[in-house]
Amino acid sequence: MNTTWANSHAVVGPQAMARQNTWDAAFFCGPLRQLVVVEAKMAPAERAQVFEDLVHQAVDLVDGLADQGVPVFRPTNVGILECHPDRTQARAPLVSGRACVEPGDVVVTKIAPIRAAWATPRLHRHPIDSSCCLVRGLGPRHAFWLALAINQPAYGNYLLRRSGGTILPRVRSSVILKLPLPKPPAEVDRLAGQAAACLDRRLANLEELFRLQDSADGAVRDTVWDETAADRRRVTGGSWSRFFPAVDVDESLVPAHVVLTGLQRRLRDEAGWVGLRKLLGRHHLEQARLGGEPLHAPYLRLSDVGNDLAVPQQVPASEIRYVRRVYAEPLRPDEVLLSGLVTSPRVAFASQLAGRELLVSDHWQRLQFRETPGAWALVLDTAAVREQLALMAVGNFQQFANAATIARLVLPDVPLATRLGWDAALRRQQQRRAEHEREWTELMVQANGLLIRSLADLGVSIDPDDAVVAAEVRA
C-alpha cells in the first residue's frame, strides 16, 4: 500500500469527508487536506474562535451580467488583489446596478486561475461579467484578508473542488462564504490601509498612461485624411473580387499586402508620414541569436508584457530551450520593443531596467530610435499604426509579421516639441510606476507572510515559495 495515501486516509477519516460532502481525492491532499482536517477536528465553539465565519456576516453575493455590449470587468482584468482596467474601463461607466463594482467589494473570478481583487474608491464602477462575482458588505480588514487568502493556490483549489468538478470547473458563489479563513490579526488593519492607498496610487499612475495614449492617438489620427477609413473598408471588404492600382502591387500578391502598400503610399504622399528606417539610430542593434546549449536565465517573452508599455521590473529566470529564438544581446536602456504578433500587437519601452541583464525573445522586434524613443513607443501603440501591422500578417495562420515587413512601417512626422513632451511624460510615468511596484511588492510580501503564519498557528503549512506574492503579477 502507498504509505502517503495510507497516512492521508488515516488522518482525514470519515468525519471530514462527510462534512465536506465530497469524495474528490485531490480535496484531501496537500494544503487542502490540512485545511479540511483542522476544520473537521474542531468543535463548533472552538471553530468560531479561530476561523472567520463569513456566513453569519452581512455579506451580499452578487453574480455578474451576461454580455450587454458595455465595458465590463472580465477575469482578465482581475489580478492578485487588484483590478487591471484597460483604457475603455478607465472612463465613466455606461450602466448602473447591483452588478457594478462598488468601493470595498471583493471581485472573484469563477474560473481558473482563481483570483480576487479588492476594489478601492478610485476604480470606476463598471459591472462584472458572468465569469466573476462580487463579495459585498465586508469591512476593509475582512475584505483585504479574504482577497489575500483567495489568491493563494491552496484556497483557489479549495473553492474549485468544493464547488464540484466539471469539464470547466466554476466556483459557486455560496462556497466562498464557507471558506475556512483564519481570523485576521490586528496587523491586518495597518496593511489594509497601506494597500488601499497604494492601489489608488497605482490606478492614478495607470490613468496617467491612458491620457498619454489618448493624446498620441488623437494627434496621429489628426494627421490622416477623413476618407482613409472608408477607403480601407471598401478595399478590404468581403467580396472575392478586388481591384487595385498597379502602383500598389509590390513583391506580394496577397490582397492585404497590396492594400498595405497603397495605404502606406498615400500616408507618405498625402499625410507626410515617414518610413521607420529613417527614424532609427545609425548603430541599430545587432540581431544575432544565442547559440550553444539550453540555459537558465531571465528572458522577455510576449506574454510578459501587458498593454501598459512597460518592461516588467521582475522577470523570473526560466529554462531557455530554443536558444536560437533569443537575441544574444541583452535588453538596453531606451529600447522600444514591438511585438511580431500582429493579431495582438504590443509595445514596450525600456526606460526603467532592473539591475540584472534581461534577454529578449525574437518574437519582439527591437528598435533603437535616434531621439525621443518614449514618444515613438506611444506612436507605435496607436490605432493607425496597429492597422498597418494587421495588414502585415504572413504565414499559414496569418498571425505574425517578419522583421523585414515591420521595417516598412510608416509613422507620422510628429513635431519635435510634441515628441519631447510625450517622451518626458512617459518616462515620469514609468519611474513612478516602478516606485509603486516596489512598494506594492513589499506590502504583499508582508501580507502573505502574515497569512502563512496565521495558517501555521492552525496547523496548516504553506511553503513560502508556493505562496503568491506581487512579483508574480504584471502590474
C-alpha positions as CSV (number, residue, x, y, z in Angstrom):
1,M,0.0,0.0,0.0
2,N,1.2,3.5,-0.8
3,T,2.4,5.0,2.5
4,T,1.5,8.6,1.6
5,W,-2.0,7.6,0.7
6,A,-2.4,5.4,3.8
7,N,-1.3,8.2,6.1
8,S,-3.5,10.7,4.4
9,H,-6.5,8.4,4.6
10,A,-5.9,7.7,8.2
11,V,-5.7,11.3,9.1
12,V,-8.7,12.6,7.1
13,G,-11.2,10.0,8.3
14,P,-14.9,9.7,7.5
15,Q,-15.9,12.7,9.7
16,A,-14.0,15.1,7.5
17,M,-15.3,13.5,4.3
18,A,-18.9,13.7,5.5
19,R,-18.6,17.3,6.5
20,Q,-17.1,18.3,3.1
21,N,-19.7,16.2,1.2
22,T,-17.2,15.1,-1.5
23,W,-15.2,12.1,-2.5
24,D,-12.7,14.1,-4.5
25,A,-9.3,12.6,-3.7
26,A,-7.5,15.8,-4.5
27,F,-9.6,17.6,-2.0
28,F,-7.9,15.7,0.8
29,C,-4.3,16.1,-0.3
30,G,-1.6,18.7,0.5
31,P,-2.7,22.0,2.0
32,L,-6.3,21.3,1.1
33,R,-6.2,18.2,3.3
34,Q,-4.7,20.2,6.2
35,L,-7.5,22.7,5.9
36,V,-10.1,20.0,5.9
37,V,-8.6,18.1,8.8
38,V,-8.1,21.1,11.0
39,E,-11.6,22.3,10.5
40,A,-13.1,18.8,11.0
41,K,-11.4,18.2,14.3
42,M,-12.7,21.4,15.9
43,A,-15.9,21.7,17.8
44,P,-18.3,24.4,16.6
45,A,-17.4,26.7,19.5
46,E,-13.7,26.2,19.0
47,R,-14.0,26.8,15.3
48,A,-15.9,30.1,15.8
49,Q,-12.9,31.3,17.9
50,V,-10.2,30.7,15.3
51,F,-12.0,30.8,11.9
52,E,-13.6,33.8,10.3
53,D,-17.2,32.8,9.6
54,L,-18.5,34.8,6.6
55,V,-21.9,33.0,6.6
56,H,-23.1,35.0,9.7
57,Q,-21.8,38.4,8.4
58,A,-23.9,40.8,6.5
59,V,-22.4,39.7,3.2
60,D,-24.1,40.1,-0.2
61,L,-23.0,37.9,-3.0
62,V,-23.6,39.4,-6.5
63,D,-23.2,37.4,-9.7
64,G,-22.1,39.1,-12.9
65,L,-24.1,40.0,-16.0
66,A,-24.3,38.5,-19.4
67,D,-22.7,40.4,-22.3
68,Q,-24.6,43.7,-22.8
69,G,-22.2,45.4,-25.1
70,V,-20.8,47.8,-22.5
71,P,-17.4,47.9,-20.7
72,V,-17.3,45.2,-18.0
73,F,-14.6,43.7,-15.8
74,R,-13.7,40.3,-17.0
75,P,-11.4,37.6,-15.4
76,T,-8.5,39.0,-17.5
77,N,-8.9,42.3,-15.6
78,V,-8.7,40.7,-12.2
79,G,-5.2,40.3,-10.8
80,I,-3.8,39.4,-7.4
81,L,-5.6,41.8,-5.1
82,E,-6.0,44.5,-7.7
83,C,-8.0,45.1,-10.9
84,H,-6.2,45.9,-14.1
85,P,-8.6,48.1,-16.1
86,D,-8.0,48.8,-19.8
87,R,-8.5,52.2,-21.5
88,T,-12.2,51.7,-22.1
89,Q,-12.7,50.8,-18.4
90,A,-10.9,53.9,-17.2
91,R,-13.8,56.0,-18.2
92,A,-17.2,56.7,-16.6
93,P,-19.5,53.5,-16.7
94,L,-22.4,53.4,-19.1
95,V,-24.7,51.4,-16.9
96,S,-25.6,51.1,-13.2
97,G,-27.0,48.4,-11.0
98,R,-26.1,45.7,-8.4
99,A,-23.6,44.0,-10.6
100,C,-21.5,47.2,-10.8
101,V,-18.3,47.2,-8.7
102,E,-18.5,49.4,-5.5
103,P,-15.7,50.5,-3.2
104,G,-14.9,47.8,-0.7
105,D,-16.1,44.9,-2.9
106,V,-14.0,41.8,-3.5
107,V,-14.1,40.8,-7.2
108,V,-13.6,37.0,-7.5
109,T,-13.2,35.1,-10.8
110,K,-15.2,31.9,-11.1
111,I,-12.9,30.1,-13.5
112,A,-9.3,29.0,-13.0
113,P,-7.0,30.6,-12.2
114,I,-9.0,31.8,-9.2
115,R,-8.1,35.5,-8.5
116,A,-9.6,38.0,-6.1
117,A,-9.2,41.8,-6.4
118,W,-10.1,44.4,-3.8
119,A,-12.0,47.4,-5.2
120,T,-10.9,50.9,-4.0
121,P,-12.7,54.2,-4.4
122,R,-10.7,55.2,-7.5
123,L,-11.8,52.1,-9.5
124,H,-14.6,53.0,-11.9
125,R,-17.9,51.3,-11.2
126,H,-18.3,49.1,-14.3
127,P,-20.3,45.9,-14.0
128,I,-18.6,42.5,-13.8
129,D,-19.3,39.8,-16.4
130,S,-20.9,36.4,-15.7
131,S,-17.5,34.7,-15.1
132,C,-17.0,36.8,-11.9
133,C,-18.9,37.5,-8.7
134,L,-18.8,40.2,-6.0
135,V,-18.5,39.8,-2.3
136,R,-20.1,42.9,-0.8
137,G,-20.6,44.2,2.7
138,L,-17.3,43.3,4.3
139,G,-15.2,45.9,6.2
140,P,-11.8,46.9,4.9
141,R,-9.8,44.5,7.1
142,H,-12.1,41.5,6.3
143,A,-12.3,42.3,2.5
144,F,-8.5,42.6,2.3
145,W,-8.0,39.4,4.3
146,L,-10.5,37.5,2.2
147,A,-8.9,38.7,-1.1
148,L,-5.5,37.9,0.1
149,A,-6.5,34.3,1.0
150,I,-8.4,33.5,-2.2
151,N,-5.3,34.4,-4.2
152,Q,-3.3,31.6,-2.5
153,P,-3.3,28.5,-4.7
154,A,-4.4,26.3,-1.8
155,Y,-7.6,28.4,-1.3
156,G,-8.2,28.7,-5.0
157,N,-8.1,24.9,-5.4
158,Y,-10.4,24.6,-2.3
159,L,-13.0,26.8,-3.9
160,L,-12.9,24.8,-7.2
161,R,-13.0,21.4,-5.5
162,R,-15.7,22.4,-3.1
163,S,-17.9,23.7,-6.0
164,G,-17.8,20.3,-7.7
165,G,-15.9,19.1,-10.7
166,T,-17.0,19.6,-14.3
167,I,-15.2,19.9,-17.6
168,L,-14.7,23.6,-16.9
169,P,-14.9,23.9,-13.1
170,R,-16.6,27.1,-11.9
171,V,-16.7,28.4,-8.4
172,R,-20.2,28.7,-6.8
173,S,-20.7,32.0,-5.1
174,S,-22.1,30.3,-2.0
175,V,-19.0,28.3,-1.4
176,I,-17.0,31.5,-0.8
177,L,-19.0,32.0,2.4
178,K,-17.8,28.7,3.7
179,L,-14.2,29.3,3.2
180,P,-12.1,28.2,6.3
181,L,-10.4,31.6,6.8
182,P,-8.4,32.3,10.0
183,K,-9.4,35.4,11.9
184,P,-7.4,38.4,10.7
185,P,-4.7,39.6,13.2
186,A,-4.7,43.2,14.4
187,E,-1.8,43.9,12.0
188,V,-4.1,43.5,9.0
189,D,-5.7,46.9,9.7
190,R,-2.4,48.6,9.0
191,L,-1.6,46.5,5.9
192,A,-5.1,47.0,4.5
193,G,-4.8,50.8,4.9
194,Q,-1.4,50.9,3.2
195,A,-2.6,48.6,0.4
196,A,-5.7,50.7,-0.3
197,A,-3.6,53.8,-0.6
198,C,-1.0,52.1,-2.8
199,L,-3.7,50.6,-5.1
200,D,-5.2,54.1,-5.6
201,R,-1.7,55.5,-6.5
202,R,-1.2,52.6,-9.0
203,L,-4.6,53.3,-10.6
204,A,-3.8,57.0,-10.8
205,N,-0.5,56.2,-12.5
206,L,-2.2,53.9,-15.0
207,E,-4.8,56.6,-15.8
208,E,-1.9,59.0,-16.5
209,L,-0.6,56.5,-19.1
210,F,-4.1,56.2,-20.6
211,R,-4.2,60.0,-21.0
212,L,-0.9,59.9,-22.8
213,Q,-2.1,57.2,-25.1
214,D,-5.3,59.1,-25.9
215,S,-3.2,62.2,-26.6
216,A,-1.0,60.3,-29.0
217,D,-3.9,58.5,-30.7
218,G,-5.7,61.8,-31.3
219,A,-2.6,63.6,-32.6
220,V,-1.9,60.7,-35.0
221,R,-5.5,60.5,-36.1
222,D,-5.5,64.2,-36.9
223,T,-2.7,63.7,-39.5
224,V,-4.8,61.3,-41.5
225,W,-7.4,62.3,-44.0
226,D,-11.0,61.5,-43.1
227,E,-11.8,59.3,-46.1
228,T,-9.0,56.9,-45.3
229,A,-11.1,54.6,-43.1
230,A,-13.9,54.4,-45.7
231,D,-11.3,53.6,-48.5
232,R,-9.8,50.8,-46.4
233,R,-13.2,49.3,-45.6
234,R,-14.1,49.3,-49.3
235,V,-10.9,47.6,-50.5
236,T,-10.8,45.1,-47.6
237,G,-14.5,44.1,-47.8
238,G,-15.8,40.6,-48.1
239,S,-16.1,40.5,-51.9
240,W,-13.9,37.8,-53.6
241,S,-13.1,40.2,-56.5
242,R,-10.9,43.1,-55.7
243,F,-9.2,45.6,-58.0
244,F,-6.1,47.6,-57.0
245,P,-3.9,50.1,-58.8
246,A,-0.9,48.7,-60.5
247,V,1.4,51.0,-58.5
248,D,0.3,49.3,-55.3
249,V,1.3,45.8,-56.4
250,D,4.7,45.1,-55.0
251,E,6.5,41.9,-54.1
252,S,3.5,40.2,-52.6
253,L,0.1,39.5,-54.3
254,V,-1.7,38.8,-51.1
255,P,-4.6,41.3,-51.1
256,A,-3.9,42.6,-47.6
257,H,-0.3,43.3,-48.5
258,V,-1.4,45.2,-51.6
259,V,-3.9,47.2,-49.5
260,L,-1.0,48.0,-47.1
261,T,1.2,49.2,-49.9
262,G,-1.5,51.5,-51.2
263,L,-2.2,52.8,-47.7
264,Q,1.4,53.5,-46.9
265,R,1.9,55.2,-50.3
266,R,-1.0,57.6,-49.5
267,L,0.2,58.2,-46.0
268,R,3.7,59.2,-47.3
269,D,2.4,61.3,-50.2
270,E,-0.6,62.9,-48.8
271,A,-0.2,62.9,-45.0
272,G,3.6,63.4,-44.8
273,W,4.4,60.2,-42.9
274,V,8.0,58.9,-42.9
275,G,9.5,55.4,-43.1
276,L,10.5,53.7,-39.8
277,R,14.1,53.1,-41.1
278,K,14.7,56.8,-41.2
279,L,13.9,57.2,-37.5
280,L,16.2,54.5,-36.2
281,G,19.7,55.2,-34.9
282,R,22.8,54.7,-37.1
283,H,24.1,52.0,-34.8
284,H,21.0,49.9,-34.8
285,L,21.0,46.7,-32.6
286,E,22.5,43.6,-34.0
287,Q,20.0,40.8,-34.5
288,A,22.3,37.9,-33.7
289,R,20.8,35.0,-31.7
290,L,22.1,32.9,-28.9
291,G,23.8,29.6,-29.6
292,G,25.0,26.5,-27.8
293,E,23.2,24.5,-25.1
294,P,20.0,25.5,-23.4
295,L,20.5,27.8,-20.4
296,H,18.6,29.1,-17.3
297,A,18.2,32.9,-17.4
298,P,15.5,35.6,-17.4
299,Y,14.2,36.5,-20.8
300,L,11.3,38.5,-22.0
301,R,8.5,36.8,-23.9
302,L,5.4,38.3,-25.4
303,S,3.2,37.1,-22.5
304,D,5.4,39.1,-20.0
305,V,4.2,42.5,-21.3
306,G,0.8,43.9,-21.0
307,N,-0.8,47.0,-22.5
308,D,1.0,49.4,-20.3
309,L,4.1,50.0,-22.5
310,A,6.3,48.8,-19.6
311,V,9.0,46.2,-19.3
312,P,8.4,44.2,-16.0
313,Q,10.8,45.0,-13.3
314,Q,11.0,41.4,-12.2
315,V,11.2,38.7,-14.8
316,P,11.9,35.3,-13.2
317,A,14.7,33.1,-14.7
318,S,13.4,30.2,-16.7
319,E,14.7,27.4,-18.9
320,I,15.6,28.6,-22.5
321,R,15.3,25.5,-24.6
322,Y,15.3,27.2,-28.0
323,V,18.3,29.4,-27.6
324,R,18.2,30.3,-31.3
325,R,14.9,32.1,-30.7
326,V,16.5,34.5,-28.2
327,Y,18.7,37.5,-29.1
328,A,22.3,37.3,-28.0
329,E,22.5,40.9,-26.8
330,P,20.6,41.8,-23.6
331,L,18.0,44.5,-23.5
332,R,19.4,48.0,-23.5
333,P,18.0,51.2,-21.9
334,D,15.7,53.3,-24.1
335,E,15.0,50.4,-26.5
336,V,11.5,50.1,-27.9
337,L,10.1,46.6,-28.4
338,L,7.4,45.9,-30.9
339,S,5.6,42.6,-30.9
340,G,5.8,40.5,-34.1
341,L,2.4,39.0,-33.2
342,V,0.4,41.5,-35.3
343,T,-3.0,40.0,-34.4
344,S,-2.4,41.3,-30.8
345,P,0.3,43.9,-31.2
346,R,2.1,45.2,-28.1
347,V,4.7,47.8,-27.4
348,A,7.2,48.1,-24.6
349,F,9.6,51.0,-23.7
350,A,12.6,50.1,-21.6
351,S,13.1,53.4,-19.7
352,Q,13.4,51.5,-16.4
353,L,15.6,48.4,-16.3
354,A,16.4,46.3,-13.3
355,G,20.0,45.6,-12.3
356,R,20.4,42.2,-13.9
357,E,20.6,41.5,-17.6
358,L,17.4,40.6,-19.4
359,L,17.4,38.6,-22.6
360,V,14.7,39.1,-25.3
361,S,12.8,36.6,-27.3
362,D,13.0,37.1,-31.1
363,H,9.2,37.4,-31.2
364,W,10.0,41.0,-30.3
365,Q,11.3,43.5,-32.9
366,R,14.0,45.6,-31.2
367,L,14.0,49.3,-32.2
368,Q,16.5,51.9,-31.2
369,F,15.4,55.4,-32.2
370,R,17.7,58.3,-32.7
371,E,15.6,60.6,-30.4
372,T,12.5,60.6,-28.2
373,P,12.1,56.8,-28.0
374,G,9.3,57.1,-25.5
375,A,7.3,59.3,-27.9
376,W,7.8,56.8,-30.7
377,A,6.6,54.0,-28.4
378,L,3.4,55.9,-27.9
379,V,3.0,56.4,-31.7
380,L,3.6,52.7,-32.4
381,D,0.8,51.9,-29.9
382,T,-1.8,54.0,-31.8
383,A,-4.7,52.6,-33.8
384,A,-3.4,53.9,-37.1
385,V,-0.1,52.0,-36.7
386,R,-1.8,48.9,-35.4
387,E,-3.9,48.9,-38.6
388,Q,-0.8,48.8,-40.7
389,L,0.5,45.9,-38.6
390,A,-2.7,43.9,-39.0
391,L,-2.2,44.0,-42.8
392,M,1.4,42.7,-42.5
393,A,0.5,39.2,-41.3
394,V,2.2,36.3,-43.2
395,G,2.2,32.5,-43.0
396,N,-0.4,29.9,-42.8
397,F,-2.1,31.3,-39.7
398,Q,-1.7,35.0,-40.6
399,Q,-0.6,35.9,-37.1
400,F,3.0,37.1,-37.2
401,A,4.9,39.6,-39.3
402,N,8.6,39.2,-40.1
403,A,11.3,41.8,-39.3
404,A,11.7,42.9,-43.0
405,T,8.0,43.6,-43.3
406,I,7.8,45.5,-40.0
407,A,10.7,47.7,-41.1
408,R,8.4,49.0,-43.8
409,L,6.2,50.7,-41.3
410,V,5.5,54.4,-41.9
411,L,5.0,56.8,-39.0
412,P,3.6,60.3,-38.7
413,D,6.0,63.2,-38.7
414,V,5.2,64.4,-35.2
415,P,6.8,67.8,-34.3
416,L,9.8,67.5,-32.1
417,A,8.3,69.7,-29.3
418,T,5.3,67.4,-29.1
419,R,7.6,64.3,-29.0
420,L,9.8,65.8,-26.3
421,G,6.7,66.3,-24.1
422,W,5.4,62.8,-24.7
423,D,8.8,61.3,-24.0
424,A,9.3,63.1,-20.8
425,A,5.8,62.3,-19.6
426,L,6.2,58.6,-20.3
427,R,9.5,58.4,-18.5
428,R,8.0,60.1,-15.4
429,Q,5.0,57.7,-15.5
430,Q,7.2,54.6,-15.8
431,Q,9.5,55.9,-13.0
432,R,6.5,56.4,-10.7
433,R,5.2,53.0,-11.8
434,A,8.4,51.3,-10.7
435,E,8.3,53.0,-7.3
436,H,4.7,51.9,-6.8
437,E,5.6,48.4,-7.9
438,R,8.4,48.1,-5.3
439,E,6.1,49.4,-2.6
440,W,3.3,47.0,-3.6
441,T,5.7,44.1,-3.7
442,E,6.9,44.8,-0.2
443,L,3.3,45.1,1.1
444,M,2.4,41.8,-0.5
445,V,5.4,40.0,1.0
446,Q,4.4,41.3,4.5
447,A,0.7,40.4,4.0
448,N,1.4,36.9,2.6
449,G,3.9,36.2,5.4
450,L,1.2,37.2,7.9
451,L,-1.4,34.9,6.3
452,I,1.1,32.0,6.2
453,R,1.9,32.5,9.9
454,S,-1.8,32.6,10.8
455,L,-2.4,29.3,9.0
456,A,0.6,27.8,10.6
457,D,-0.8,28.6,14.0
458,L,-3.8,26.4,13.0
459,G,-1.6,23.5,11.8
460,V,-1.8,24.3,8.1
461,S,1.6,24.7,6.4
462,I,2.1,26.5,3.1
463,D,5.6,26.7,1.6
464,P,6.5,30.4,1.2
465,D,7.9,29.5,-2.2
466,D,4.5,28.4,-3.3
467,A,2.7,31.4,-1.9
468,V,1.5,34.1,-4.2
469,V,3.5,37.4,-4.0
470,A,3.3,40.5,-6.0
471,A,6.3,39.6,-8.1
472,E,4.2,37.1,-9.9
473,V,1.8,39.8,-11.0
474,R,2.4,42.0,-14.1
475,A,1.3,45.3,-12.8
